[in-house]
């Protein structure tokens, strides 16, 4: 087993353990495949994670530093001015905590399920009327224009909606409209010259958090059950597990002949 992937979770991090939290990513996992969600959080075996994108993490870190300079001065970032957005980075004593997913991020104890729902936001901006704006940083590199139109980007949208919901549950006034700061690496340059330049766009998204309460109740029902849920229709992990079981069964039958 590699040092990167540790499949079996400590019981304290499984459902019912004292340290268990329903993170934004766990909610997204439930929406994508309730079986994988159950195996992870109830049975304690996690999906293999994707390898970390260090370049994306570097872009996130630099953007946070850049917006923090304007946060300290309570001034708008040039990107806000370029898009005609009347806002400044939000200054709050808990901002560092909200942005740190390892510390829990923004948290809320959901009364109907007793789930401690949490998520680490990239940034929060504020309009002159005090309404908060959720912001998420994204980095990519592709020739076409960056959009939010791909089917797989539903995870991005749910991510933003969970953050909007969490801050509202913490008694903040939050705009339905959030923004993705989308950085697209420019590969049209004649030479690398030891630097990668990005085209940065601000993409607006109007969130709808109406799905979250029903999803939490369904997730609670799922975890309280002793029955393994159905696999997600488009879940590659479940498809792989099923295919593996089939070929192993065939191999065993062949060996027994």
C-alpha positions in Angstrom: 0.0 0.0 0.0 1.4 3.4 -1.0 1.9 6.2 1.5 -0.5 8.3 -0.5 -3.6 6.2 -0.2 -4.8 4.9 3.2 -8.0 3.1 2.5 -9.2 2.3 6.0 -10.3 5.2 8.1 -9.8 5.4 11.9 -13.2 4.6 13.5 -13.2 8.1 15.0 -13.5 9.5 11.5 -16.4 7.2 10.5 -20.1 8.1 11.0 -20.8 8.1 14.7 -17.2 8.7 15.7 -16.4 11.8 17.8 -14.4 13.5 15.1 -16.8 12.8 12.2 -18.0 15.8 10.2 -20.1 16.0 7.0 -17.8 18.1 4.8 -18.8 19.8 1.6 -16.9 17.1 -0.3 -18.8 14.4 1.5 -22.1 15.9 0.6 -20.9 16.0 -3.1 -19.9 12.4 -2.8 -23.4 11.5 -1.5 -24.9 13.3 -4.4 -22.7 11.5 -6.9 -22.8 8.0 -5.4 -24.6 7.0 -2.2 -22.9 3.6 -2.2 -19.4 5.1 -2.2 -20.5 7.6 0.4 -21.8 4.7 2.6 -18.7 2.6 2.2 -16.5 5.6 3.1 -18.5 7.1 6.0 -20.3 4.0 7.5 -18.0 1.1 6.6 -14.8 3.2 6.9 -13.1 2.5 3.5 -12.4 5.7 1.5 -12.3 6.0 -2.2 -8.8 6.4 -3.7 -8.3 10.2 -3.9 -7.1 12.0 -7.0 -3.5 13.2 -6.8 -3.1 16.8 -5.6 -2.7 19.4 -8.2 0.1 21.4 -6.8 0.0 24.1 -9.5 -3.7 24.7 -8.7 -2.8 24.9 -5.0 -0.1 27.5 -5.9 -2.6 29.6 -7.8 -5.0 29.5 -4.9 -2.3 30.5 -2.4 -1.2 33.4 -4.6 -4.7 34.6 -5.2 -5.4 34.6 -1.4 -2.3 36.7 -0.8 -3.3 39.1 -3.5 -6.9 39.5 -2.2 -5.7 39.7 1.4 -3.7 42.9 0.5 -6.9 44.6 -0.5 -8.8 43.0 2.4 -6.4 44.7 4.8 -6.9 48.1 3.1 -10.6 47.6 2.4 -10.1 48.4 -1.2 -11.6 46.7 -4.3 -9.3 44.3 -6.3 -8.7 45.5 -9.9 -10.6 42.4 -11.1 -13.7 43.7 -9.3 -13.3 47.1 -11.0 -12.8 45.4 -14.4 -16.1 43.6 -14.1 -18.0 46.5 -12.5 -18.5 44.6 -9.3 -19.1 47.0 -6.3 -17.5 44.9 -3.5 -14.3 44.5 -1.5 -12.8 41.4 0.1 -14.6 40.8 3.4 -12.6 41.4 6.6 -13.6 39.2 9.5 -11.9 37.7 12.6 -12.8 34.2 11.4 -11.6 34.5 7.8 -8.5 32.3 8.3 -10.6 29.7 10.0 -13.3 29.7 7.3 -10.7 29.2 4.7 -8.9 26.3 6.5 -10.8 23.1 5.6 -8.5 21.1 8.0 -9.7 23.2 10.9 -13.3 22.6 9.8 -13.8 25.8 7.8 -17.3 27.3 8.2 -19.4 25.0 10.4 -23.0 24.5 11.3 -24.7 21.9 13.5 -27.8 20.8 11.5 -30.6 20.2 14.1 -32.6 17.7 12.1 -29.7 15.3 11.6 -27.2 16.5 14.2 -24.6 16.6 11.4 -21.7 19.0 11.9 -21.7 20.4 8.3 -18.5 22.1 7.3 -16.5 23.5 4.4 -13.4 25.6 3.7 -14.2 28.5 1.4 -11.6 30.2 -0.9 -12.8 33.7 -0.3 -15.7 36.0 0.8 -16.4 39.4 -0.6 -18.8 42.0 0.7 -21.1 44.5 -1.1 -21.7 48.0 0.3 -25.0 46.9 1.8 -23.3 44.2 3.9 -24.4 41.3 1.7 -21.7 38.6 1.5 -20.5 37.1 -1.8 -19.1 33.6 -2.0 -16.0 33.3 -4.2 -14.2 30.2 -5.4 -10.8 30.0 -7.2 -10.3 27.7 -10.1 -7.3 27.1 -12.3 -7.0 25.2 -15.6 -5.3 25.4 -19.0 -7.3 25.0 -22.2 -7.6 26.6 -25.6 -11.3 27.3 -25.5 -13.0 29.9 -23.3 -13.6 28.9 -19.7 -17.3 28.4 -18.8 -19.5 26.7 -16.2 -21.4 24.7 -18.8 -19.8 21.2 -18.5 -21.8 18.5 -16.8 -18.9 17.7 -14.4 -18.9 21.2 -13.1 -22.1 20.5 -11.2 -19.7 19.8 -8.3 -18.3 23.3 -8.5 -21.8 24.7 -8.3 -22.9 22.5 -5.4 -19.7 23.5 -3.6 -20.5 27.2 -3.8 -24.1 26.6 -2.8 -23.0 24.7 0.3 -20.8 27.7 1.3 -23.7 30.1 0.7 -26.0 27.9 2.9 -23.4 27.6 5.7 -22.8 31.3 6.0 -26.6 31.9 6.0 -26.9 29.4 8.8 -24.3 31.4 10.7 -26.6 34.4 10.5 -25.0 36.3 7.6 -26.8 37.9 4.7 -25.5 36.2 1.6 -26.1 37.0 -2.1 -27.5 34.3 -4.3 -24.9 35.3 -6.8 -21.4 34.0 -6.2 -18.3 34.3 -8.4 -15.6 31.9 -9.7 -12.2 33.5 -10.2 -11.2 31.3 -13.1 -7.5 31.3 -14.1 -6.7 29.8 -17.5 -3.1 29.1 -18.3 -2.0 30.7 -21.6 -0.2 28.2 -23.9 -0.1 30.5 -26.9 3.2 32.2 -26.0 6.2 31.7 -28.2 8.3 30.5 -25.3 8.0 29.4 -21.7 10.6 31.9 -20.4 10.4 30.3 -16.9 6.9 31.6 -16.3 3.3 30.7 -17.0 0.8 33.5 -17.6 -2.9 33.2 -16.9 -6.0 34.9 -18.3 -8.2 35.6 -15.3 -12.0 35.8 -15.7 -14.8 36.4 -13.2 -17.7 34.1 -13.8 -21.0 34.8 -12.0 -23.1 31.9 -10.8 -26.6 32.2 -9.2 -26.9 29.5 -6.6 -29.9 27.6 -5.4 -29.5 26.0 -2.0 -33.0 24.3 -2.0 -31.5 20.9 -2.5 -29.3 20.9 0.6 -31.8 20.3 3.4 -33.4 17.3 1.6 -29.9 15.9 0.8 -28.9 16.1 4.4 -32.0 14.2 5.5 -31.4 11.5 2.8 -27.7 11.3 3.8 -28.8 10.7 7.4 -31.3 8.0 6.3 -28.5 6.4 4.2 -26.0 6.3 7.1 -28.5 5.0 9.6 -29.4 2.1 7.4 -27.8 -1.3 7.5 -28.5 -1.8 3.8 -25.9 -1.1 1.2 -27.2 1.6 -1.1 -27.4 1.3 -4.9 -24.4 2.3 -6.9 -24.4 5.6 -8.6 -25.5 5.3 -12.3 -22.3 7.1 -13.5 -19.9 6.0 -10.7 -16.7 4.7 -12.3 -15.5 3.4 -8.9 -18.5 1.2 -8.5 -18.3 0.1 -12.1 -14.7 -0.9 -11.5 -15.5 -2.8 -8.4 -18.3 -4.7 -10.2 -16.0 -5.5 -13.1 -13.2 -6.7 -10.8 -15.6 -9.0 -8.9 -16.8 -10.5 -12.2 -13.3 -11.2 -13.6 -12.1 -12.6 -10.3 -15.0 -14.9 -10.1 -14.2 -16.1 -13.7 -10.6 -16.6 -12.7 -11.5 -18.7 -9.6 -13.8 -20.8 -11.7 -11.1 -21.4 -14.3 -8.6 -22.4 -11.6 -11.0 -24.9 -10.1 -11.5 -26.8 -13.3 
